[in-house]
Every structure is written in C-alpha cells, then in structure tokens.
Amino acid sequence: MREPTPREVCAFEAGIKLGALFHQFIGTPVSEASKASLEEAIRRAVMNQPYVKRVEVRIRSDVLKRASKNTFGYASLSPEMLEASVWIEYGGATCRGRLAYDVEKRYPLMTLEFE
C-alpha cells in the first residue's frame, strides 16, 4: 500500500473537518442574538484541529429569521442555515473545503478546491 500524497491528505482532512463541524453543530439552538457567538464558537472549535489554517463560518440570517418566527424567537441550526469553509495545509499542499446547502438538490454539499 502506498503512502497518500500531501494533496490526498489535504482533501481527507478537509472532509473530516467539515463532516465533524456539520454533525456536531446541526441542531444547536440559535437566534439572531446568539448567531455571531455560535459562528465564532464553531470557527474556534475547528481551528483547534490539525493542519487547519483558516476557517470561516456563516449562519444565514435570512433562513434563521424564517425558522425562528415562533413564540420563543429561536430555531435549531439546520443544514439550510450553515455555510462554512476550511483551509487545510499539509506537506506543501493547500486546499479549501466548502460546505453549503444546495437548494436544487435539497442537500448540504461539501466541495473541494485546490490552489
């Protein structure tokens, strides 16, 4: 069996980080008042992991506002609300993993870009 290339490790690590982010935080209670702190908490949690150089997290306000129109003014974080990017560097390779909800497919897709 051969050793994975730095590019393959980079891709694997990006997928692991986004998968963990998605499954760990979906369902978290969130409101407009707590949105920024939850985005930052998710970002900081992912930054702790190996090979991560940068993380961006966005909770879509338009989706959150629609979902939180209830007596209590909050909603559970849903796949439709969450967008994230993670930049991984390993062995000279760099990639960006992205998570965003695909409306047409009705599914949260992860994609990968290499520099």
Rosetta constraint file for C-alpha pairs under 8 A:
AtomPair CA 4 CA 8 HARMONIC 5.82 0.50
AtomPair CA 4 CA 9 HARMONIC 6.30 0.50
AtomPair CA 5 CA 9 HARMONIC 6.30 0.50
AtomPair CA 6 CA 10 HARMONIC 6.03 0.50
AtomPair CA 6 CA 90 HARMONIC 5.83 0.50
AtomPair CA 6 CA 91 HARMONIC 5.19 0.50
AtomPair CA 6 CA 92 HARMONIC 6.90 0.50
AtomPair CA 6 CA 93 HARMONIC 5.68 0.50
AtomPair CA 7 CA 11 HARMONIC 6.27 0.50
AtomPair CA 7 CA 90 HARMONIC 7.56 0.50
AtomPair CA 7 CA 93 HARMONIC 5.34 0.50
AtomPair CA 7 CA 94 HARMONIC 7.31 0.50
AtomPair CA 7 CA 95 HARMONIC 7.85 0.50
AtomPair CA 8 CA 12 HARMONIC 6.17 0.50
AtomPair CA 9 CA 13 HARMONIC 6.03 0.50
AtomPair CA 9 CA 90 HARMONIC 7.06 0.50
AtomPair CA 10 CA 14 HARMONIC 6.21 0.50
AtomPair CA 10 CA 88 HARMONIC 5.99 0.50
AtomPair CA 10 CA 89 HARMONIC 6.45 0.50
AtomPair CA 10 CA 90 HARMONIC 5.81 0.50
AtomPair CA 10 CA 93 HARMONIC 6.63 0.50
AtomPair CA 10 CA 94 HARMONIC 6.61 0.50
AtomPair CA 10 CA 95 HARMONIC 6.29 0.50
AtomPair CA 11 CA 15 HARMONIC 6.29 0.50
AtomPair CA 11 CA 95 HARMONIC 6.82 0.50
AtomPair CA 11 CA 97 HARMONIC 7.70 0.50
AtomPair CA 11 CA 112 HARMONIC 7.14 0.50
AtomPair CA 12 CA 16 HARMONIC 6.21 0.50
AtomPair CA 13 CA 17 HARMONIC 6.13 0.50
AtomPair CA 13 CA 51 HARMONIC 7.73 0.50
AtomPair CA 13 CA 88 HARMONIC 7.15 0.50
AtomPair CA 14 CA 18 HARMONIC 6.23 0.50
AtomPair CA 14 CA 86 HARMONIC 6.60 0.50
AtomPair CA 14 CA 87 HARMONIC 7.33 0.50
AtomPair CA 14 CA 88 HARMONIC 6.28 0.50
AtomPair CA 14 CA 95 HARMONIC 7.58 0.50
AtomPair CA 14 CA 96 HARMONIC 7.08 0.50
AtomPair CA 14 CA 97 HARMONIC 5.31 0.50
AtomPair CA 14 CA 112 HARMONIC 7.92 0.50
AtomPair CA 15 CA 19 HARMONIC 5.94 0.50
AtomPair CA 15 CA 97 HARMONIC 6.84 0.50
AtomPair CA 15 CA 110 HARMONIC 7.66 0.50
AtomPair CA 16 CA 20 HARMONIC 6.05 0.50
AtomPair CA 17 CA 21 HARMONIC 6.09 0.50
AtomPair CA 17 CA 46 HARMONIC 6.77 0.50
AtomPair CA 17 CA 49 HARMONIC 7.83 0.50
AtomPair CA 17 CA 86 HARMONIC 7.63 0.50
AtomPair CA 18 CA 22 HARMONIC 6.03 0.50
AtomPair CA 18 CA 84 HARMONIC 7.73 0.50
AtomPair CA 18 CA 85 HARMONIC 7.96 0.50
AtomPair CA 18 CA 86 HARMONIC 7.42 0.50
AtomPair CA 18 CA 97 HARMONIC 7.25 0.50
AtomPair CA 18 CA 98 HARMONIC 7.60 0.50
AtomPair CA 18 CA 99 HARMONIC 6.85 0.50
AtomPair CA 18 CA 110 HARMONIC 7.61 0.50
AtomPair CA 19 CA 23 HARMONIC 6.16 0.50
AtomPair CA 20 CA 24 HARMONIC 5.74 0.50
AtomPair CA 21 CA 25 HARMONIC 6.12 0.50
AtomPair CA 21 CA 42 HARMONIC 7.22 0.50
AtomPair CA 21 CA 46 HARMONIC 7.10 0.50
AtomPair CA 22 CA 26 HARMONIC 5.93 0.50
AtomPair CA 22 CA 79 HARMONIC 7.86 0.50
AtomPair CA 25 CA 42 HARMONIC 7.67 0.50
AtomPair CA 25 CA 77 HARMONIC 7.30 0.50
AtomPair CA 26 CA 76 HARMONIC 7.32 0.50
AtomPair CA 26 CA 77 HARMONIC 5.18 0.50
AtomPair CA 26 CA 78 HARMONIC 5.62 0.50
AtomPair CA 26 CA 79 HARMONIC 6.77 0.50
AtomPair CA 27 CA 76 HARMONIC 4.69 0.50
AtomPair CA 27 CA 77 HARMONIC 4.84 0.50
AtomPair CA 27 CA 78 HARMONIC 6.29 0.50
AtomPair CA 28 CA 76 HARMONIC 5.27 0.50
AtomPair CA 28 CA 77 HARMONIC 5.24 0.50
AtomPair CA 29 CA 74 HARMONIC 6.69 0.50
AtomPair CA 29 CA 75 HARMONIC 5.70 0.50
AtomPair CA 29 CA 76 HARMONIC 4.46 0.50
AtomPair CA 29 CA 77 HARMONIC 6.14 0.50
AtomPair CA 30 CA 34 HARMONIC 5.84 0.50
AtomPair CA 30 CA 35 HARMONIC 5.97 0.50
AtomPair CA 30 CA 38 HARMONIC 7.45 0.50
AtomPair CA 30 CA 74 HARMONIC 5.59 0.50
AtomPair CA 30 CA 75 HARMONIC 5.57 0.50
AtomPair CA 30 CA 76 HARMONIC 5.92 0.50
AtomPair CA 30 CA 77 HARMONIC 6.14 0.50
AtomPair CA 31 CA 35 HARMONIC 5.75 0.50
AtomPair CA 31 CA 64 HARMONIC 7.23 0.50
AtomPair CA 31 CA 68 HARMONIC 7.02 0.50
AtomPair CA 31 CA 73 HARMONIC 6.55 0.50
AtomPair CA 31 CA 74 HARMONIC 4.45 0.50
AtomPair CA 31 CA 75 HARMONIC 6.43 0.50
AtomPair CA 32 CA 36 HARMONIC 7.92 0.50
AtomPair CA 32 CA 61 HARMONIC 7.34 0.50
AtomPair CA 32 CA 64 HARMONIC 7.42 0.50
AtomPair CA 32 CA 65 HARMONIC 7.46 0.50
AtomPair CA 32 CA 74 HARMONIC 7.62 0.50
AtomPair CA 34 CA 38 HARMONIC 6.18 0.50
AtomPair CA 35 CA 39 HARMONIC 6.19 0.50
AtomPair CA 35 CA 59 HARMONIC 6.77 0.50
AtomPair CA 36 CA 40 HARMONIC 6.23 0.50
AtomPair CA 37 CA 41 HARMONIC 6.05 0.50
AtomPair CA 38 CA 42 HARMONIC 6.12 0.50
AtomPair CA 39 CA 43 HARMONIC 6.16 0.50
AtomPair CA 39 CA 57 HARMONIC 5.49 0.50
AtomPair CA 39 CA 58 HARMONIC 6.18 0.50
AtomPair CA 39 CA 59 HARMONIC 6.76 0.50
AtomPair CA 40 CA 44 HARMONIC 6.04 0.50
AtomPair CA 40 CA 57 HARMONIC 7.45 0.50
AtomPair CA 41 CA 45 HARMONIC 6.08 0.50
AtomPair CA 42 CA 46 HARMONIC 6.31 0.50
AtomPair CA 42 CA 57 HARMONIC 7.11 0.50
AtomPair CA 43 CA 47 HARMONIC 6.19 0.50
AtomPair CA 43 CA 55 HARMONIC 5.70 0.50
AtomPair CA 43 CA 56 HARMONIC 6.34 0.50
AtomPair CA 43 CA 57 HARMONIC 6.10 0.50
AtomPair CA 44 CA 48 HARMONIC 6.57 0.50
AtomPair CA 45 CA 49 HARMONIC 7.59 0.50
AtomPair CA 46 CA 52 HARMONIC 7.54 0.50
AtomPair CA 46 CA 55 HARMONIC 7.12 0.50
AtomPair CA 47 CA 52 HARMONIC 5.83 0.50
AtomPair CA 47 CA 53 HARMONIC 7.25 0.50
AtomPair CA 47 CA 54 HARMONIC 6.92 0.50
AtomPair CA 47 CA 55 HARMONIC 6.65 0.50
AtomPair CA 48 CA 52 HARMONIC 7.65 0.50
AtomPair CA 51 CA 88 HARMONIC 5.48 0.50
AtomPair CA 51 CA 89 HARMONIC 5.45 0.50
AtomPair CA 51 CA 90 HARMONIC 6.14 0.50
AtomPair CA 52 CA 86 HARMONIC 6.99 0.50
AtomPair CA 52 CA 87 HARMONIC 5.96 0.50
AtomPair CA 52 CA 88 HARMONIC 4.74 0.50
AtomPair CA 52 CA 89 HARMONIC 6.59 0.50
AtomPair CA 53 CA 86 HARMONIC 7.67 0.50
AtomPair CA 53 CA 87 HARMONIC 5.52 0.50
AtomPair CA 53 CA 88 HARMONIC 5.70 0.50
AtomPair CA 53 CA 89 HARMONIC 6.58 0.50
AtomPair CA 54 CA 86 HARMONIC 5.85 0.50
AtomPair CA 54 CA 87 HARMONIC 5.11 0.50
AtomPair CA 54 CA 88 HARMONIC 7.43 0.50
AtomPair CA 55 CA 84 HARMONIC 7.34 0.50
AtomPair CA 55 CA 85 HARMONIC 5.67 0.50
AtomPair CA 55 CA 86 HARMONIC 4.53 0.50
AtomPair CA 55 CA 87 HARMONIC 6.38 0.50
AtomPair CA 56 CA 84 HARMONIC 5.53 0.50
AtomPair CA 56 CA 85 HARMONIC 5.17 0.50
AtomPair CA 56 CA 86 HARMONIC 6.58 0.50
AtomPair CA 57 CA 82 HARMONIC 7.48 0.50
AtomPair CA 57 CA 83 HARMONIC 5.90 0.50
AtomPair CA 57 CA 84 HARMONIC 4.41 0.50
AtomPair CA 57 CA 85 HARMONIC 6.60 0.50
AtomPair CA 58 CA 82 HARMONIC 6.07 0.50
AtomPair CA 58 CA 83 HARMONIC 5.10 0.50
AtomPair CA 58 CA 84 HARMONIC 6.16 0.50
AtomPair CA 59 CA 64 HARMONIC 7.53 0.50
AtomPair CA 59 CA 81 HARMONIC 5.23 0.50
AtomPair CA 59 CA 82 HARMONIC 4.89 0.50
AtomPair CA 59 CA 83 HARMONIC 6.33 0.50
AtomPair CA 60 CA 64 HARMONIC 6.23 0.50
AtomPair CA 60 CA 81 HARMONIC 4.91 0.50
AtomPair CA 60 CA 82 HARMONIC 6.43 0.50
AtomPair CA 60 CA 83 HARMONIC 7.50 0.50
AtomPair CA 61 CA 65 HARMONIC 5.89 0.50
AtomPair CA 61 CA 81 HARMONIC 7.62 0.50
AtomPair CA 62 CA 66 HARMONIC 6.55 0.50
AtomPair CA 63 CA 67 HARMONIC 6.21 0.50
AtomPair CA 63 CA 80 HARMONIC 7.01 0.50
AtomPair CA 63 CA 81 HARMONIC 5.70 0.50
AtomPair CA 64 CA 68 HARMONIC 5.97 0.50
AtomPair CA 64 CA 75 HARMONIC 7.02 0.50
AtomPair CA 64 CA 77 HARMONIC 7.92 0.50
AtomPair CA 64 CA 81 HARMONIC 6.43 0.50
AtomPair CA 65 CA 69 HARMONIC 6.49 0.50
AtomPair CA 67 CA 74 HARMONIC 7.55 0.50
AtomPair CA 67 CA 75 HARMONIC 5.78 0.50
AtomPair CA 68 CA 72 HARMONIC 7.68 0.50
AtomPair CA 68 CA 73 HARMONIC 5.05 0.50
AtomPair CA 68 CA 74 HARMONIC 4.49 0.50
AtomPair CA 68 CA 75 HARMONIC 4.80 0.50
AtomPair CA 69 CA 73 HARMONIC 5.97 0.50
AtomPair CA 69 CA 74 HARMONIC 7.46 0.50
AtomPair CA 70 CA 74 HARMONIC 7.27 0.50
AtomPair CA 77 CA 81 HARMONIC 6.51 0.50
AtomPair CA 77 CA 82 HARMONIC 7.45 0.50
AtomPair CA 78 CA 82 HARMONIC 6.82 0.50
AtomPair CA 79 CA 101 HARMONIC 6.36 0.50
AtomPair CA 79 CA 107 HARMONIC 7.75 0.50
AtomPair CA 79 CA 108 HARMONIC 6.00 0.50
AtomPair CA 80 CA 100 HARMONIC 7.77 0.50
AtomPair CA 80 CA 101 HARMONIC 5.34 0.50
AtomPair CA 80 CA 108 HARMONIC 7.22 0.50
AtomPair CA 81 CA 101 HARMONIC 7.70 0.50
AtomPair CA 82 CA 99 HARMONIC 7.68 0.50
AtomPair CA 82 CA 100 HARMONIC 6.56 0.50
AtomPair CA 82 CA 101 HARMONIC 7.28 0.50
AtomPair CA 83 CA 98 HARMONIC 7.57 0.50
AtomPair CA 83 CA 99 HARMONIC 5.46 0.50
AtomPair CA 83 CA 100 HARMONIC 4.74 0.50
AtomPair CA 83 CA 101 HARMONIC 7.27 0.50
AtomPair CA 84 CA 98 HARMONIC 5.76 0.50
AtomPair CA 84 CA 99 HARMONIC 5.09 0.50
AtomPair CA 84 CA 100 HARMONIC 6.78 0.50
AtomPair CA 85 CA 96 HARMONIC 6.62 0.50
AtomPair CA 85 CA 97 HARMONIC 5.55 0.50
AtomPair CA 85 CA 98 HARMONIC 4.43 0.50
AtomPair CA 85 CA 99 HARMONIC 6.33 0.50
AtomPair CA 86 CA 96 HARMONIC 5.57 0.50
AtomPair CA 86 CA 97 HARMONIC 5.23 0.50
AtomPair CA 86 CA 98 HARMONIC 6.60 0.50
AtomPair CA 87 CA 94 HARMONIC 7.06 0.50
AtomPair CA 87 CA 95 HARMONIC 5.73 0.50
AtomPair CA 87 CA 96 HARMONIC 4.46 0.50
AtomPair CA 87 CA 97 HARMONIC 6.48 0.50
AtomPair CA 88 CA 94 HARMONIC 5.58 0.50
AtomPair CA 88 CA 95 HARMONIC 5.42 0.50
AtomPair CA 88 CA 96 HARMONIC 6.35 0.50
AtomPair CA 88 CA 97 HARMONIC 7.95 0.50
AtomPair CA 89 CA 93 HARMONIC 5.64 0.50
AtomPair CA 89 CA 94 HARMONIC 4.48 0.50
AtomPair CA 89 CA 95 HARMONIC 6.77 0.50
AtomPair CA 90 CA 94 HARMONIC 6.54 0.50
AtomPair CA 93 CA 115 HARMONIC 7.89 0.50
AtomPair CA 94 CA 114 HARMONIC 6.20 0.50
AtomPair CA 94 CA 115 HARMONIC 6.02 0.50
AtomPair CA 95 CA 112 HARMONIC 6.89 0.50
AtomPair CA 95 CA 113 HARMONIC 5.56 0.50
AtomPair CA 95 CA 114 HARMONIC 4.40 0.50
AtomPair CA 95 CA 115 HARMONIC 6.13 0.50
AtomPair CA 96 CA 112 HARMONIC 5.74 0.50
AtomPair CA 96 CA 113 HARMONIC 5.14 0.50
AtomPair CA 96 CA 114 HARMONIC 6.41 0.50
AtomPair CA 97 CA 110 HARMONIC 6.82 0.50
AtomPair CA 97 CA 111 HARMONIC 5.72 0.50
AtomPair CA 97 CA 112 HARMONIC 4.60 0.50
AtomPair CA 97 CA 113 HARMONIC 6.51 0.50
AtomPair CA 98 CA 110 HARMONIC 5.37 0.50
AtomPair CA 98 CA 111 HARMONIC 5.16 0.50
AtomPair CA 98 CA 112 HARMONIC 6.31 0.50
AtomPair CA 99 CA 108 HARMONIC 6.70 0.50
AtomPair CA 99 CA 109 HARMONIC 5.71 0.50
AtomPair CA 99 CA 110 HARMONIC 4.46 0.50
AtomPair CA 99 CA 111 HARMONIC 6.63 0.50
AtomPair CA 100 CA 108 HARMONIC 5.53 0.50
AtomPair CA 100 CA 109 HARMONIC 5.64 0.50
AtomPair CA 100 CA 110 HARMONIC 6.65 0.50
AtomPair CA 101 CA 106 HARMONIC 7.09 0.50
AtomPair CA 101 CA 107 HARMONIC 5.70 0.50
AtomPair CA 101 CA 108 HARMONIC 4.00 0.50
AtomPair CA 101 CA 109 HARMONIC 5.90 0.50
AtomPair CA 102 CA 106 HARMONIC 5.61 0.50
AtomPair CA 102 CA 107 HARMONIC 5.42 0.50
AtomPair CA 102 CA 108 HARMONIC 5.84 0.50
AtomPair CA 102 CA 109 HARMONIC 6.32 0.50
AtomPair CA 103 CA 107 HARMONIC 6.91 0.50
